[in-house]
């Protein structure tokens, strides 16, 4: 996707071949800053501190992290340590384990002297595959927006509501939930996006809005609690969200607040879709509410907020009374019964065990 007119990915090998570079997403939207990851510790910090975030990008960064680690120690012990270190960074997104297990399975049987090169090649492959998956999601979801546009009068816009950031910043490129939106916009459809701010980290207001602005997609940032009101008044045509882990039965684990949007959508007859690249499906889990570990993040993300002041400086302010405790569950699970469909790279699947098996028989 474009940043100031320049095609950009979220992660890429450095020009000198000695590291990998990323967009530091903690600095957006007020500054576009890149960071260099040269060690296992750098990669682990980038994932844990959310310099990179979003399930697909976390997985890609973890794959690169194994390459960085194996350059320093390609022994069996070094591989095991690197795998455990990266796996411990974020508990909810399944892509992290998927990428780490995939790289480990490929390199473990090899001689130590070729492990790093093999890991690097696989990290490149995982990134390229992610882009292809997301383009597939865009192609699968585009007909949904076309059908809505066909039912509307001339010049009427297609209103899509999103939650959190499931855009290209959450992936290597293109995005998951935004892929059909970008495809529709690029095809000339009059699409407009309601962007949930997504407290407490504000990934919608800080990241999704920044993305859409750079790509020229009409959008409006709204408070998280405004979505139900907009649905009641017919101002949302469909909801598309991302997923950090989807169960084999079709439950969708996504950023906290997604479940409430699904309830509002069901009550108002608004289609609710999740964009699901196949690596984010956890075939070992069937009951998302009971089986998916939900990350509890720092209370400071709730009690404090960063923003740009009138003089252009960025500062953090405290929102709550000193001494008031805060809780910060980072994700929730939307039961499959509330999901209209799962937009995958192979097409739209029913949010059921049978629907997913038909789409992915192997």
N, C-alpha and C positions, 0 to 999 in steps of 0.2 A: 504494500500500500504506500501512499505518498505522505511524505513529511516535507512541507514547503516545496512541493513539486518533485521531490526526489524519491524514487522507489527505495523502500527501506524494509528490512526484516527486523525482528526483535532480537535476534542472536545470530552471530556470524563469526567465522574465524578471523583472527587479526591478520593484518597485512604481512607481518613478519613471521606468521606461522607458529608463534610461540605461545599463543593464548587464544581466548575467545572473548568477544566483545558483546555487550548487551546495552539496551536502553535502560537507564536507571529510572524505573517507573515511580519511585518514591519522589522524584523531582518534578514529575508532571502534575498539572498542566503548565506550570509557570516557568519551567526551564527544561529544555531538551538537552540531557546530559547522558553521555555514554560512560560505561565502566568496563574495565579490563579485568578478566578473571584468568589468573595464571596458575592457581593451585587448587587442590581439593578444598582447602579451607575457604578460598574465595567463592567457589561454586556453592558450597554449603551455606555460607553467609548470604549470598544473593537470593537463595531460595527461602531461607528462614526469615530474613528481614524484608522479604517481598520486593526486592529490587526487580525480580522477575516474579510473575504470579499468573494464575490461570493454569488449569490442569495440563493442557498440551505443552505449554512453554516450560512448566516445571519439569515435565518428563524430558524434554529436549535438553534443558540445562543440566539435568542429572546425567544424561548420557555423555555430554561434554565433560562433566565433572569426573566421570570415571576415566576418561582419556587423560585429563590433567593428573589424576592420581597415579595412573599406571606409568606415566612418564617418570615419576619419582620412585615408584616401587611397584614393579610388575610381578612380585611374588604372589603366591597363593594368599599369604597373610595380608599383603598389601591390597589385593583385590577384595578380600573379605572385609577389611577395615573400611575401605572406601565405600563399598556397598552399604554397610551398616551406618556409616556416617551420613550419607546422603539420604538414606531411607528414613532416618530419624528427624529430618528437617520439618516435614509437614505430614500429618497423619491421614488427611481425608482424601485428597486427590489420588485416584488409582493409577493415573498415568506415571506417577513417580515410580511406583514399584514395577509397573509394566516395562518402563524403559530400562531400569536398573537390571531387572531379571533378564531382559532380552540381551543386553550387552554382556552381562556376566556369562550367560549360557554360551555365547559365541566365543568369548575369549578364554574361558576357563580351561578348555581342552588343549589350548595352544601353548607353545613354548613361551616363556616369559619375554624373550627378546622380540617377539612379534605382537605381543598383546596390545601395546599402546597404539601402534599403527592400525590394527584391526578395530580397536575401539573408536579411533578417530573416524575411520571410514564409515562405521556404523552410525556414529553421531550425525554425520553429514546426511546419511540415508534417512535417518529418523526425521530430520528437519525437512527434507524434500518430500517425504511421505506425508508429513503433517500438512504441508501446503496443498498437496493433491487431495487429501481427505477433505480439507475445508472447501476447496473448489467444488468437490462433489456434493457437499452439503448445500452450497449455494445453488447449484444446478437443481438439486432435489427440492429445495424450498421455494425457488422462484415461481413455479406454477401456482403456489398458494397466493402469492401477492398478485400475480396476473389475474387470477380468478376474481379476487376482491376488486381490483381495478376495473374489470369488465362489468361488474355489477353496479359500479358507481357512475354518476353523471360526468360529463366532460369537465375536466379540470379539478374534480374532487380528488383529494389525496387519500392514499392508503396509510392509515395510522397504525403503527406497530409500537407496542410497549416492550421495553427491555428492562432487565434487572441486573445490576452489577456490570462487569465488563466481560463479555464473551466475544470481544472483537479481536482484531488482529494483534493487539497488545497481549492478549491472553494465549496466543498461539505463536507459531513462527511467522505466519502471514495469513491474511484474508479474514480469519476469525471463524467462529462457529455460528453463534446466534446472529451475528451481523452478516454472515456470508450471503444469505438470501436478500438481505437489505441492500448490500453493495451491488449484488447482481441486478436487483430491480432498479436501483438508481442508475447504474451504468446502461441499462436497457431503455432508459427514458421514462420509466413509470414514475408517477408523482407520489413518491413515498416520503413519509414524515415519521420521525421517531420520537416517542415520549421516553426520555431518559431518566430512569429513577436515579436519584442522587446516591443511594445505596450506603447509608450509614452502617457501621461507624467509620469505615475507611474511605467512603465516598468514591468508589471506583467508577460509578456511573458519571458523576459530575466531573471528576478529574480526568478520567481516561476515555470512556465512551464518547463523551461530548467532544473531547480533544480530537479523537479519531475522526468522528463524523464531520467536524469543522474542517479538518485538513483535507478530507475527501469531498467536501462540498455537499454533504447530505443534509437536507433540512431536518432540524431537530429542536426539541424544547426540553430543558432540564426541569424536572418536577421533584417535589418532596416525595419521599417514599410512600407516604400515606395518601397521596393524591390519586393513586392509580384506581382504587375502587370507585371513587367519585366520577372519574372520567369514564369508566366502564358503564356506570349507571346511566350516564347521559349520552351513550352511544358514540363516544369520541375515541374508542379503541376498537380497531377491527380484528386484531389478533395480538397475542402475546408470544414472543419467542425468547426463551432463556437458554443459557448454557447449562453445563453439568460438570461437576467434578468427579462424580461417580454415579453410574446408572446400574441398577441391579439387574439380574437375569430375569426378574419379573416386571421390569419397567418402572420401578420407583426411581425418582430423580433427586439426587443430592446436589444442591447448588447453594449459592450465597444466602445467608440468613435473610429472611423476608420473602423468598421465592414461594414458599408454601402459602403465605397470605395472599399473594397475587393469584395463585391458582384457585384458591377458594373464591375470591372476588370474581375471577373469570367464569367459574362454574355457575355462580349465582346469577350472572348477567348474560350467560349464553355466548361468551367470547371464547373463541378457540385458543387453547393453550398448548403450545408446542415447545419441546426441548430439542436443541441441536446437539446431536450425540455422535461424535466421531467414535468409531469402533474401539480404539484403545481405551476409551473411558468407560467401557462396559465391564463390570466386575461379574464374571460368570459364576463366581463362587458364592455370591451373596443373593438372597432372595427377598429378605425383609429389611428394607433400607432403614426403617425407623429404629429397629432393634440391633442391627448388625453393623452399620457403618459408624466408625469412630468419628465423632464431631470435635473438631479442633476448638479448644478454648484459648482464645488469644488474650493479650494483655488488657487489663481494665483501662489502661491509659488511652487506648484507642477510642474508648467511649467517653472518658472524662475530658479529653483534650482534643483540639482541632487546629490544624495548620491552615493558613490562608495568606493571601497577599494583601498587604496594607496599602493605603493610598499613596505612599511614597515608593511603592514597588518592591519593598522588602517582604520576605516571607517570614512569618512568625507563628508560633504556637500559642494558643490561648486555652485557659481552663474553662470548661463549661459548667461544671457541677460544684456544689458547695464542698469546701475542704472537709474531708472526713467522710463524705458519702461514698459507700462502696459501689462498685459497678461489676456487672457480669458481661462476658463477651463471647457467647457461642458464635462461631464464625459461619456455620452452615446450618441448613435445615433440610428435611427430606419431604418431597412432595410425593404422596402415594400415587401409584400408577392410575388409579381410578379417576384422578383429576387431570390427567394428561391426555390431550386429544390425540397426539401422535409424536413419534420420535423421528426427527429429521436426521437421517444418517447419510453417509457418502454413497450408499447403495439405493437410497430411496426412503420413503416415509414408512416406518413400521408402526404397527399398533403397539401401544404401551402395555403389552402383555408378554408372558413367557412364550406363548405360541407365536406372537407377532415377531419377536426378536429371533426366535429359532428359524422362522421362515426366511427372515432377511439374512441371517448368518447361520446356515445349516451346518457348517463345519466347526 
